[in-house]
Amino acid sequence: MEGANLSVVTEFVFTGFPQLQDGGLLYFFPLLFIYAFVVVGNLLIFFAVRMDARLHNPMYNFISTFSFLEVWYTTATIPKMLSNLVSEKRTISMTGCLLQMYFFHSLGNTEGALLTVMAIDRYVAICNPLRYLTIMTPRLCAQLSAGSCIFGLLILLPEIVWISTLPFCGPNQIRQIFCDFTPLLRLACTDASVILVQDVIHALAILITGLIISLSYIRIVTMILGIPSAEGRKKAFSTCAAHIAVFLLFFGSVALMYLRFSATYTPFWDAAIALTFSVLAPFFNPIIYSLRNKDMKDAIKKLLCPQKVFNVPGR
């Protein structure tokens, strides 16, 4: 009888967005610009690397794979955010919520695994340069990229399937700008201790991955500082500075969001931190990877203006 009186939730309402009358449309156009920039910028990097033979090496292949993942990582959440900013009805179905959560976090896990691979790649390149090409073979690079994708796509499946079996009987308001584990689990009609268990599992995964990457870069920086010439130190550091910046931006914002346990933020800071790793980090990545990288800038110019590259005066 008690179970019969429970109403089953079939859709959720996002409450982390400003209302139209509160200026929701003012957020729409900046977010649309950022999304367009992320997609175009990352696709430019992806195709520039693929089409320029000079960039067919492990470091750039990993960067191009990461850029391709960024397109889908942002597509998992931003289009729905844009829709919610201009819609009176900010709802998402149960299935849609689970799918959004799965693809967003699966792609995020894949990027985390790939950032680990990229850190190891830079470690081998700087700490063992004479054996770099024999260790980081094209076959191994392909296996590492594929392994990162398979790991990211499979690791969350059991958790998503488990959440899909939980009873949701109301309320149905998600206090976030996209579907996420903790806000969704708080709405489940089940023991609240599962939230703590889930937080611990995610925290351990973030800490272990972050520790591996940090140790790799600490070792790299130590090796760079031991290079006798200033020119050699500058050249060595330039090859991994972008990777370190992306790592700090990505894992820094993720740590703020998921390594807080019982700590709570105001709705404003919750949304701001979520925007940092779901929107701003992907926005800055194309800039970081191309701004100070002459080879990448040349490859992008060659992709956009091939006639200017090849039509050399006097030929």
Secondary structure, 3 states (H helix, E strand, C coil): CCHHHCCCCCEEEECCCCCHHHCHHHHHHHHHHHHHHHHHHHHHHHHHHHHCHHHCCHHHHHHHHHHHHHHHHHHCCHHHHHHHHCCCCCEEEHHHHHHHHHHHHHHHHHHHHHHHHHHHHHHHHHHCHHHHHHHCCHHHHHHHHHHHHHHHHHHCHHHHHHHHCCCCCCCCEECCCCCCHHHHHCCCCCCCHHHHHHHHHHHHHHHHHHHHHHHHHHHHHHHHHCCCCHHHHHHHHHHHHHHHHHHHHHHHHHHHHHCCCCCCCCHHHHHHHHHHHHHHHHHHHHHHHHHCCHHHHHHHHHHHCHHHHHCCCCC
